[in-house]
Amino acid sequence: MYVCICNAIKDKEMSAAAGDDASTVADVFKRCGARPKCGKCLPDVAELIEQHQDAAHPARAIAAE
């Protein structure tokens, strides 16, 4: 499934980029070799980063609850 239609970036590619210790949306796009265009995907990319950070640091996820 496409996450970023403007750049034709699919969820697996975004997820892999987010899983490489990306801390910002810009980091993810940079790792995908793209730049955000319309911005509609930015919340989804931010959520991917948060999911990967929570998986990497479970104590942080529990503290946030």
CNS distance restraints for C-alpha pairs under 8 A (distance, minus, plus):
assign (resid   1 and name CA) (resid  10 and name CA) 5.45 0.50 0.50
assign (resid   1 and name CA) (resid  11 and name CA) 5.78 0.50 0.50
assign (resid   2 and name CA) (resid   8 and name CA) 6.45 0.50 0.50
assign (resid   2 and name CA) (resid   9 and name CA) 5.72 0.50 0.50
assign (resid   2 and name CA) (resid  10 and name CA) 4.05 0.50 0.50
assign (resid   2 and name CA) (resid  11 and name CA) 5.82 0.50 0.50
assign (resid   3 and name CA) (resid   8 and name CA) 7.76 0.50 0.50
assign (resid   3 and name CA) (resid   9 and name CA) 6.00 0.50 0.50
assign (resid   3 and name CA) (resid  10 and name CA) 5.30 0.50 0.50
assign (resid   3 and name CA) (resid  11 and name CA) 5.40 0.50 0.50
assign (resid   3 and name CA) (resid  14 and name CA) 7.47 0.50 0.50
assign (resid   3 and name CA) (resid  41 and name CA) 6.22 0.50 0.50
assign (resid   3 and name CA) (resid  44 and name CA) 7.30 0.50 0.50
assign (resid   3 and name CA) (resid  45 and name CA) 7.77 0.50 0.50
assign (resid   4 and name CA) (resid   8 and name CA) 5.70 0.50 0.50
assign (resid   4 and name CA) (resid   9 and name CA) 5.13 0.50 0.50
assign (resid   4 and name CA) (resid  10 and name CA) 6.81 0.50 0.50
assign (resid   4 and name CA) (resid  40 and name CA) 7.88 0.50 0.50
assign (resid   4 and name CA) (resid  41 and name CA) 5.57 0.50 0.50
assign (resid   5 and name CA) (resid   9 and name CA) 6.61 0.50 0.50
assign (resid   6 and name CA) (resid  36 and name CA) 7.88 0.50 0.50
assign (resid   6 and name CA) (resid  37 and name CA) 6.47 0.50 0.50
assign (resid   6 and name CA) (resid  38 and name CA) 7.18 0.50 0.50
assign (resid   7 and name CA) (resid  34 and name CA) 6.76 0.50 0.50
assign (resid   7 and name CA) (resid  35 and name CA) 7.84 0.50 0.50
assign (resid   7 and name CA) (resid  36 and name CA) 7.74 0.50 0.50
assign (resid   7 and name CA) (resid  37 and name CA) 7.86 0.50 0.50
assign (resid   9 and name CA) (resid  13 and name CA) 6.50 0.50 0.50
assign (resid   9 and name CA) (resid  14 and name CA) 6.76 0.50 0.50
assign (resid   9 and name CA) (resid  32 and name CA) 7.80 0.50 0.50
assign (resid  10 and name CA) (resid  14 and name CA) 6.33 0.50 0.50
assign (resid  11 and name CA) (resid  15 and name CA) 5.83 0.50 0.50
assign (resid  12 and name CA) (resid  16 and name CA) 6.10 0.50 0.50
assign (resid  13 and name CA) (resid  17 and name CA) 6.24 0.50 0.50
assign (resid  13 and name CA) (resid  32 and name CA) 7.20 0.50 0.50
assign (resid  14 and name CA) (resid  18 and name CA) 6.04 0.50 0.50
assign (resid  14 and name CA) (resid  28 and name CA) 6.79 0.50 0.50
assign (resid  14 and name CA) (resid  29 and name CA) 7.92 0.50 0.50
assign (resid  14 and name CA) (resid  32 and name CA) 7.10 0.50 0.50
assign (resid  14 and name CA) (resid  45 and name CA) 7.35 0.50 0.50
assign (resid  14 and name CA) (resid  48 and name CA) 7.89 0.50 0.50
assign (resid  15 and name CA) (resid  19 and name CA) 6.02 0.50 0.50
assign (resid  15 and name CA) (resid  48 and name CA) 6.46 0.50 0.50
assign (resid  16 and name CA) (resid  20 and name CA) 6.58 0.50 0.50
assign (resid  17 and name CA) (resid  22 and name CA) 7.01 0.50 0.50
assign (resid  17 and name CA) (resid  28 and name CA) 5.28 0.50 0.50
assign (resid  17 and name CA) (resid  29 and name CA) 7.84 0.50 0.50
assign (resid  17 and name CA) (resid  31 and name CA) 5.76 0.50 0.50
assign (resid  17 and name CA) (resid  32 and name CA) 6.58 0.50 0.50
assign (resid  18 and name CA) (resid  22 and name CA) 5.16 0.50 0.50
assign (resid  18 and name CA) (resid  23 and name CA) 7.84 0.50 0.50
assign (resid  18 and name CA) (resid  27 and name CA) 7.92 0.50 0.50
assign (resid  18 and name CA) (resid  28 and name CA) 5.49 0.50 0.50
assign (resid  18 and name CA) (resid  45 and name CA) 7.91 0.50 0.50
assign (resid  18 and name CA) (resid  48 and name CA) 6.41 0.50 0.50
assign (resid  18 and name CA) (resid  49 and name CA) 5.20 0.50 0.50
assign (resid  18 and name CA) (resid  52 and name CA) 6.71 0.50 0.50
assign (resid  19 and name CA) (resid  49 and name CA) 7.19 0.50 0.50
assign (resid  19 and name CA) (resid  52 and name CA) 5.61 0.50 0.50
assign (resid  19 and name CA) (resid  53 and name CA) 7.89 0.50 0.50
assign (resid  21 and name CA) (resid  53 and name CA) 7.72 0.50 0.50
assign (resid  22 and name CA) (resid  27 and name CA) 5.45 0.50 0.50
assign (resid  22 and name CA) (resid  28 and name CA) 6.01 0.50 0.50
assign (resid  22 and name CA) (resid  49 and name CA) 6.75 0.50 0.50
assign (resid  23 and name CA) (resid  27 and name CA) 6.57 0.50 0.50
assign (resid  23 and name CA) (resid  49 and name CA) 6.71 0.50 0.50
assign (resid  24 and name CA) (resid  28 and name CA) 6.69 0.50 0.50
assign (resid  24 and name CA) (resid  46 and name CA) 7.21 0.50 0.50
assign (resid  24 and name CA) (resid  49 and name CA) 7.32 0.50 0.50
assign (resid  25 and name CA) (resid  29 and name CA) 6.38 0.50 0.50
assign (resid  25 and name CA) (resid  42 and name CA) 6.89 0.50 0.50
assign (resid  25 and name CA) (resid  45 and name CA) 6.15 0.50 0.50
assign (resid  25 and name CA) (resid  46 and name CA) 5.88 0.50 0.50
assign (resid  25 and name CA) (resid  49 and name CA) 7.62 0.50 0.50
assign (resid  26 and name CA) (resid  30 and name CA) 6.00 0.50 0.50
assign (resid  26 and name CA) (resid  35 and name CA) 7.49 0.50 0.50
assign (resid  26 and name CA) (resid  36 and name CA) 8.00 0.50 0.50
assign (resid  27 and name CA) (resid  31 and name CA) 6.21 0.50 0.50
assign (resid  28 and name CA) (resid  32 and name CA) 6.31 0.50 0.50
assign (resid  28 and name CA) (resid  45 and name CA) 7.70 0.50 0.50
assign (resid  29 and name CA) (resid  33 and name CA) 6.15 0.50 0.50
assign (resid  29 and name CA) (resid  34 and name CA) 5.12 0.50 0.50
assign (resid  29 and name CA) (resid  35 and name CA) 5.55 0.50 0.50
assign (resid  29 and name CA) (resid  36 and name CA) 6.94 0.50 0.50
assign (resid  30 and name CA) (resid  34 and name CA) 5.76 0.50 0.50
assign (resid  30 and name CA) (resid  35 and name CA) 6.81 0.50 0.50
assign (resid  36 and name CA) (resid  42 and name CA) 7.67 0.50 0.50
assign (resid  41 and name CA) (resid  45 and name CA) 6.23 0.50 0.50
assign (resid  42 and name CA) (resid  46 and name CA) 6.10 0.50 0.50
assign (resid  43 and name CA) (resid  47 and name CA) 6.16 0.50 0.50
assign (resid  44 and name CA) (resid  48 and name CA) 6.30 0.50 0.50
assign (resid  45 and name CA) (resid  49 and name CA) 6.37 0.50 0.50
assign (resid  46 and name CA) (resid  50 and name CA) 6.29 0.50 0.50
assign (resid  47 and name CA) (resid  51 and name CA) 6.13 0.50 0.50
assign (resid  48 and name CA) (resid  52 and name CA) 6.26 0.50 0.50
assign (resid  49 and name CA) (resid  53 and name CA) 6.13 0.50 0.50
assign (resid  50 and name CA) (resid  54 and name CA) 6.02 0.50 0.50
assign (resid  51 and name CA) (resid  55 and name CA) 6.15 0.50 0.50
assign (resid  52 and name CA) (resid  56 and name CA) 6.11 0.50 0.50
assign (resid  53 and name CA) (resid  57 and name CA) 5.95 0.50 0.50
assign (resid  54 and name CA) (resid  58 and name CA) 5.34 0.50 0.50
assign (resid  54 and name CA) (resid  59 and name CA) 7.93 0.50 0.50
assign (resid  54 and name CA) (resid  60 and name CA) 6.46 0.50 0.50
assign (resid  54 and name CA) (resid  61 and name CA) 5.10 0.50 0.50
assign (resid  55 and name CA) (resid  61 and name CA) 7.98 0.50 0.50
assign (resid  57 and name CA) (resid  61 and name CA) 6.94 0.50 0.50
assign (resid  58 and name CA) (resid  62 and name CA) 6.40 0.50 0.50
assign (resid  59 and name CA) (resid  63 and name CA) 6.17 0.50 0.50
assign (resid  60 and name CA) (resid  64 and name CA) 6.25 0.50 0.50
assign (resid  61 and name CA) (resid  65 and name CA) 6.76 0.50 0.50
